[in-house]
Amino acid sequence: MSTATATQQWLFPISALEATPSACTLEKEYYDRAKGVEFLFRLGLSLQLPTSALCTAATWLHRFYMRYSLEEFPRQEVAATCLFLATKTEECGRKLLDVAKIYQAKIQNIADINKIQPDSPEVDDSQKMILATEEVLLEALCFDFVVENPHADLVDLFDSCASEPLVQEYAWSLAHDSYRTPLCVLFPPRIIATACFVLAQRLFDGPNSPSLDARISATSPAAHLPTPPSYKPPSPDATRIVVERYGFTDVELIALADTLSILLEFYAAQDESSFPYLSSISSVVPPTTTTARPRLFVPLAQINAPPPQINPQQVSDENLGRTPRSLHGDRSPEPSNALSPTIKNGIP
């Protein structure tokens, strides 16, 4: 099986996000996944793991929760297990004991790892938990360890497009943050990498530059205009070079718009009072031609708000829109063999 085929079998239609085994609300599930990936990154940095291991582990976390529920497998336990498995497949092995110690340090909020005793009951329980969860993780992954990440495609884009260093820095950070969303189980790495590059270029150019719609349109807005002066072309042309480099089809351009839309929705849901720099990202207007989908990310205050009162007799299993649940999550949504062509015009 080729790498492309192996990756394709793990891509789901956007509609599958509503049909995962987790019983919580859609917004709560993707908040928990984002926090799980954040915890995973913190563990990985403490273990001094390479980017490839972090991206692989984060991808597995999202694949896992397409088949198993958050209620049965807490996000922190799955994060630690994905990371431990990734240290094996990415050839950056770490001892189970070391992973368990740092796991305990993080959940106990202890900065000094030396304060965690290696023979403590908590560390012993963590080792047993990781090994037990690893068995379920391997089953969920079908022992398929092949993972591609958008960072590799970004390196190619940086080399071929002679982009500004700051644009590269923005794009690299956006690619990292993309794992806090379910993009890695929705779209190929090439689509995600291009979206990160396009958004990075838009942030670099500023609010008065061309819109995202203009940057990812099928035809360059300047294609039918008179020949421009001979000075250096404006930065939007750099965006066009990236989009046109791959010769995206109309369906792939919609996927690119969807990727940008989900990324921007994620940033808009974050607390700008704690991270003021996010305002420049969340103020970017999303593309208008996207696939119809439910909202995935909302501010934390809305997630914690009391749910509306519903008469239980009015709710049936058939109306929940989720896959049947069992001890091991039962089954996952059907993967998508092609990018969804369902389109709406405009995002409310």
C-alpha positions as CSV (number, residue, x, y, z in Angstrom):
1,M,0.0,0.0,0.0
2,S,1.4,3.4,-1.0
3,T,1.8,6.2,1.6
4,A,-0.9,8.3,-0.1
5,T,-3.4,5.4,0.0
6,A,-2.5,4.7,3.7
7,T,-3.2,8.3,4.5
8,Q,-6.4,8.5,2.5
9,Q,-8.1,5.7,4.4
10,W,-7.8,7.8,7.6
11,L,-9.6,10.8,6.1
12,F,-13.3,11.3,7.0
13,P,-16.0,13.6,5.6
14,I,-16.8,16.7,7.8
15,S,-20.2,15.2,8.6
16,A,-18.4,12.3,10.4
17,L,-17.4,14.8,13.2
18,E,-21.0,14.6,14.4
19,A,-21.0,10.8,14.5
20,T,-18.2,10.0,16.8
21,P,-18.7,7.7,19.8
22,S,-18.3,10.4,22.4
23,A,-21.6,11.4,24.0
24,C,-20.7,15.0,24.9
25,T,-21.7,18.0,22.8
26,L,-19.7,18.7,19.6
27,E,-18.1,21.8,21.1
28,K,-17.1,19.9,24.3
29,E,-15.6,17.1,22.3
30,Y,-13.3,19.3,20.2
31,Y,-12.4,21.4,23.2
32,D,-11.3,18.2,25.0
33,R,-9.4,17.0,21.9
34,A,-7.6,20.4,21.7
35,K,-6.7,20.2,25.4
36,G,-5.5,16.6,24.9
37,V,-3.2,17.7,22.1
38,E,-2.0,20.6,24.2
39,F,-1.2,18.2,27.1
40,L,0.5,15.8,24.6
41,F,2.8,18.7,23.3
42,R,3.7,19.6,26.9
43,L,4.7,16.0,27.6
44,G,6.7,15.8,24.4
45,L,8.6,19.0,25.0
46,S,9.5,17.8,28.5
47,L,10.7,14.5,26.9
48,Q,12.6,16.5,24.3
49,L,10.9,14.7,21.4
50,P,11.3,15.8,17.8
51,T,8.4,17.5,15.9
52,S,7.7,14.4,13.9
53,A,6.9,12.4,17.0
54,L,4.6,15.1,18.4
55,C,2.7,15.4,15.1
56,T,2.4,11.6,14.8
57,A,1.1,11.2,18.3
58,A,-1.4,14.1,17.9
59,T,-2.7,12.5,14.7
60,W,-3.2,9.2,16.5
61,L,-5.1,11.0,19.2
62,H,-7.6,12.3,16.7
63,R,-7.8,8.9,14.9
64,F,-8.4,7.2,18.2
65,Y,-11.4,9.4,19.1
66,M,-13.0,8.7,15.8
67,R,-13.5,5.2,17.1
68,Y,-13.5,5.5,20.9
69,S,-15.2,7.9,23.3
70,L,-13.8,10.5,25.6
71,E,-16.0,9.2,28.3
72,E,-14.3,5.8,28.3
73,F,-10.8,7.0,27.6
74,P,-9.7,10.3,29.2
75,R,-7.8,12.7,27.0
76,Q,-4.7,12.9,29.2
77,E,-4.3,9.1,29.3
78,V,-4.7,8.8,25.5
79,A,-2.3,11.6,25.0
80,A,0.4,9.9,27.1
81,T,-0.2,6.6,25.3
82,C,0.0,8.1,21.8
83,L,3.2,9.8,22.7
84,F,4.8,6.7,24.1
85,L,3.9,4.7,21.0
86,A,5.2,7.5,18.8
87,T,8.6,7.3,20.5
88,K,8.9,3.8,19.2
89,T,7.8,4.3,15.6
90,E,9.7,7.6,15.2
91,E,12.9,6.1,16.5
92,C,13.3,8.4,19.4
93,G,12.6,5.8,22.1
94,R,12.0,6.9,25.7
95,K,11.6,4.5,28.7
96,L,8.1,3.9,29.9
97,L,9.2,4.9,33.3
98,D,10.3,8.3,32.1
99,V,7.0,8.9,30.3
100,A,5.1,7.9,33.4
101,K,7.1,10.2,35.6
102,I,6.6,13.2,33.4
103,Y,2.9,12.3,33.0
104,Q,2.5,12.4,36.8
105,A,4.5,15.6,37.1
106,K,2.1,17.3,34.6
107,I,-1.1,16.1,36.1
108,Q,0.1,17.0,39.6
109,N,1.4,20.3,38.3
110,I,4.9,19.7,39.7
111,A,7.6,21.6,37.9
112,D,10.5,19.6,39.3
113,I,10.5,16.1,37.8
114,N,12.9,14.9,40.5
115,K,10.2,15.3,43.1
116,I,8.4,12.4,41.4
117,Q,9.6,9.2,43.0
118,P,10.1,6.4,40.3
119,D,8.8,3.7,42.7
120,S,5.7,5.6,43.8
121,P,2.3,3.9,43.4
122,E,1.2,6.8,41.1
123,V,4.0,6.2,38.7
124,D,3.4,2.4,38.8
125,D,-0.3,3.0,38.0
126,S,0.6,5.3,35.2
127,Q,2.8,2.7,33.6
128,K,0.1,0.1,33.8
129,M,-2.4,2.6,32.4
130,I,-0.2,3.4,29.4
131,L,0.4,-0.2,28.6
132,A,-3.3,-1.1,28.9
133,T,-4.4,1.9,26.8
134,E,-1.7,1.1,24.2
135,E,-3.4,-2.2,23.5
136,V,-6.7,-0.4,22.6
137,L,-4.8,2.3,20.7
138,L,-3.1,-0.4,18.5
139,E,-6.5,-1.9,17.8
140,A,-8.0,1.5,16.9
141,L,-5.1,2.2,14.6
142,C,-5.3,-1.2,13.0
143,F,-1.6,-1.4,13.5
144,D,-1.2,1.3,10.8
145,F,1.6,3.6,11.9
146,V,2.0,5.6,8.7
147,V,1.5,9.3,9.3
148,E,2.3,12.2,7.1
149,N,2.3,15.7,8.5
150,P,2.0,19.2,6.8
151,H,5.4,20.3,8.0
152,A,7.1,18.3,5.3
153,D,5.0,20.0,2.6
154,L,5.7,23.4,4.2
155,V,9.4,22.8,3.9
156,D,9.0,22.2,0.2
157,L,6.8,25.3,-0.1
158,F,9.4,27.4,1.7
159,D,12.2,26.2,-0.6
160,S,10.2,26.6,-3.9
161,C,8.5,30.0,-3.1
162,A,11.3,32.0,-1.6
163,S,9.0,33.2,1.1
164,E,9.8,35.7,3.8
165,P,11.3,34.3,7.0
166,L,8.4,35.7,9.1
167,V,5.8,34.1,6.8
168,Q,7.6,30.8,7.3
169,E,7.6,31.3,11.1
170,Y,3.8,32.0,11.0
171,A,3.1,29.0,8.8
172,W,5.1,26.7,11.0
173,S,3.2,27.8,14.1
174,L,-0.1,27.5,12.3
175,A,0.7,24.0,11.3
176,H,1.4,23.1,14.9
177,D,-1.9,24.6,16.0
178,S,-3.7,22.7,13.3
179,Y,-3.4,19.6,15.5
180,R,-5.6,21.2,18.1
181,T,-8.3,20.9,15.5
182,P,-9.5,17.7,13.7
183,L,-8.0,18.8,10.4
184,C,-5.5,15.9,10.3
185,V,-8.4,13.4,10.0
186,L,-10.3,15.5,7.4
187,F,-7.8,16.7,4.8
188,P,-4.4,15.6,3.3
189,P,-1.3,17.2,4.7
190,R,-0.8,19.1,1.4
191,I,-4.1,20.9,1.8
192,I,-3.3,21.8,5.5
193,A,0.2,23.0,4.6
194,T,-1.2,25.2,1.8
195,A,-3.9,26.7,4.1
196,C,-1.2,27.5,6.8
197,F,1.0,29.1,4.2
198,V,-1.9,31.2,2.7
199,L,-3.1,32.3,6.1
200,A,0.5,33.1,7.2
201,Q,1.0,35.3,4.0
202,R,-2.3,37.0,4.7
203,L,-1.2,37.8,8.3
204,F,2.1,39.1,7.0
205,D,0.5,41.3,4.4
206,G,-1.9,42.9,6.9
207,P,-5.7,43.7,7.0
208,N,-5.7,45.8,3.8
209,S,-4.4,43.0,1.6
210,P,-6.5,40.8,-0.7
211,S,-9.0,38.5,1.0
212,L,-8.6,34.8,1.5
213,D,-11.2,34.2,-1.2
214,A,-9.0,36.1,-3.7
215,R,-6.0,34.2,-2.6
216,I,-7.5,30.7,-3.1
217,S,-9.7,31.4,-6.1
218,A,-9.5,29.1,-9.0
219,T,-8.3,31.9,-11.2
220,S,-6.0,34.7,-10.1
221,P,-7.9,38.0,-9.8
222,A,-5.2,39.7,-11.8
223,A,-5.2,37.2,-14.6
224,H,-7.3,39.4,-16.9
225,L,-5.9,42.8,-15.8
226,P,-3.3,44.8,-17.8
227,T,0.3,43.8,-17.4
228,P,1.5,45.3,-14.1
229,P,4.6,47.5,-13.8
230,S,8.0,45.8,-13.8
231,Y,8.6,46.3,-10.0
232,K,8.5,43.4,-7.6
233,P,5.0,41.8,-7.6
234,P,2.9,42.3,-4.5
235,S,2.9,39.5,-1.9
236,P,-0.6,38.1,-2.9
237,D,1.2,36.8,-6.0
238,A,3.3,34.7,-3.6
239,T,0.1,33.2,-2.4
240,R,-1.0,32.4,-5.9
241,I,2.3,30.7,-6.6
242,V,1.6,28.3,-3.7
243,V,-2.0,27.6,-4.7
244,E,-1.2,27.2,-8.4
245,R,1.9,25.1,-7.7
246,Y,-0.3,22.1,-6.9
247,G,-2.9,22.6,-9.6
248,F,-5.8,22.1,-7.1
249,T,-9.1,21.0,-8.5
250,D,-12.3,22.8,-7.6
251,V,-13.1,20.2,-4.9
252,E,-9.6,20.6,-3.4
253,L,-10.0,24.4,-3.4
254,I,-13.2,23.9,-1.4
255,A,-11.2,21.7,1.0
256,L,-8.6,24.5,1.3
257,A,-11.4,26.9,2.2
258,D,-12.8,24.5,4.8
259,T,-9.3,24.1,6.3
260,L,-8.9,27.9,6.6
261,S,-12.5,28.2,8.0
262,I,-11.9,25.6,10.8
263,L,-8.5,27.2,11.7
264,L,-10.0,30.6,12.0
265,E,-12.9,29.3,14.0
266,F,-10.5,27.7,16.4
267,Y,-8.6,30.9,16.9
268,A,-11.7,33.0,17.3
269,A,-12.8,30.8,20.2
270,Q,-9.6,31.4,22.2
271,D,-9.3,33.9,25.0
272,E,-7.8,37.0,23.4
273,S,-7.4,38.7,26.9
274,S,-4.8,36.0,27.7
275,F,-3.2,36.0,24.2
276,P,-3.6,39.5,22.6
277,Y,-1.7,38.5,19.4
278,L,-4.7,36.2,18.5
279,S,-6.8,39.3,17.6
280,S,-4.9,39.7,14.3
281,I,-5.8,36.1,13.4
282,S,-9.4,36.0,14.6
283,S,-10.1,39.2,12.7
284,V,-9.4,37.6,9.4
285,V,-12.5,37.1,7.4
286,P,-13.0,33.3,6.5
287,P,-13.5,32.2,2.9
288,T,-17.1,32.3,1.8
289,T,-17.3,29.1,-0.3
290,T,-17.1,26.3,2.2
291,T,-18.8,23.0,3.0
292,A,-21.9,23.2,5.2
293,R,-20.9,22.0,8.7
294,P,-21.8,22.6,12.4
295,R,-19.7,24.9,14.5
296,L,-16.9,23.0,16.2
297,F,-15.3,25.7,18.4
298,V,-16.9,28.2,20.8
299,P,-15.5,30.1,23.7
300,L,-15.0,28.1,26.9
301,A,-17.7,30.1,28.7
302,Q,-20.3,28.8,26.2
303,I,-19.1,25.2,26.7
304,N,-19.5,25.5,30.4
305,A,-22.9,27.2,30.2
306,P,-25.8,25.1,31.6
307,P,-27.5,23.1,28.8
308,P,-31.1,23.9,27.9
309,Q,-33.8,21.8,29.6
310,I,-34.9,19.0,27.3
311,N,-37.7,16.5,27.9
312,P,-35.9,13.1,27.8
313,Q,-38.9,11.5,26.2
314,Q,-38.4,13.8,23.2
315,V,-34.9,12.5,22.5
316,S,-34.3,9.1,21.0
317,D,-31.2,7.3,20.1
318,E,-32.1,7.7,16.4
319,N,-32.0,11.5,16.9
320,L,-28.7,11.7,18.5
321,G,-26.9,11.2,15.2
322,R,-24.0,9.3,16.8
323,T,-22.7,5.9,16.2
324,P,-23.8,3.1,18.6
325,R,-21.6,2.9,21.7
326,S,-20.2,-0.1,23.4
327,L,-17.4,-0.9,25.8
328,H,-14.8,-0.2,23.1
329,G,-16.6,2.5,21.1
330,D,-18.1,-0.1,18.7
331,R,-17.4,1.5,15.3
332,S,-16.2,4.7,13.7
333,P,-17.8,6.8,11.0
334,E,-17.1,5.6,7.5
335,P,-13.9,7.2,6.1
336,S,-14.2,9.4,3.1
337,N,-12.5,8.3,-0.2
338,A,-12.9,11.8,-1.7
339,L,-13.2,15.3,-0.5
340,S,-16.8,16.3,0.1
341,P,-18.3,18.5,-2.7
342,T,-21.2,19.8,-0.6
343,I,-21.0,23.6,-0.7
344,K,-22.7,26.6,0.9
345,N,-22.1,30.2,0.1
346,G,-21.3,32.3,3.0
347,I,-20.6,31.6,6.7
348,P,-23.0,33.1,9.2
